[in-house]
Amino acid sequence: MADQHHKQGEMDITEQEKTFAGFVRMVVNVGIVCILIVLFLALFAR
């Protein structure tokens, strides 16, 4: 166990990159929906 050392850059991170990209895409989409809701309320809620 003591002879195992971490070497930077050797781990496969494709799944983490896919997960992060999906998270960013979801956050952007939710932000757009929130902005649209606020605009709708500003225009039509009287």
C-alpha positions in Angstrom: 0.0 0.0 0.0 2.8 2.4 0.8 4.4 1.9 -2.6 1.4 3.4 -4.5 1.9 7.0 -5.4 -0.5 9.4 -7.1 0.8 10.7 -10.4 -0.9 13.8 -11.7 -2.7 13.5 -15.0 -3.1 9.7 -15.1 -6.7 9.4 -13.9 -9.5 9.1 -16.5 -11.8 12.0 -15.9 -14.2 11.7 -18.9 -17.2 10.9 -16.7 -16.5 13.9 -14.4 -16.2 16.1 -17.4 -19.5 14.9 -18.8 -21.2 15.3 -15.4 -19.9 18.9 -15.0 -20.9 19.8 -18.6 -24.4 18.5 -17.9 -24.6 20.5 -14.6 -23.5 23.7 -16.4 -26.0 23.1 -19.1 -28.8 22.6 -16.6 -27.9 25.7 -14.6 -27.9 27.8 -17.8 -31.3 26.4 -18.8 -32.8 27.0 -15.4 -31.4 30.6 -15.5 -33.0 31.2 -18.9 -36.4 29.9 -17.7 -36.2 32.1 -14.6 -35.4 35.2 -16.7 -38.3 34.3 -19.0 -40.7 33.9 -16.1 -39.6 37.3 -14.6 -40.1 39.0 -18.0 -43.5 37.4 -18.5 -44.6 38.6 -15.0 -43.2 42.1 -15.7 -45.2 42.3 -18.9 -48.5 40.7 -18.1 -49.0 40.8 -14.3 -51.0 44.0 -13.8 
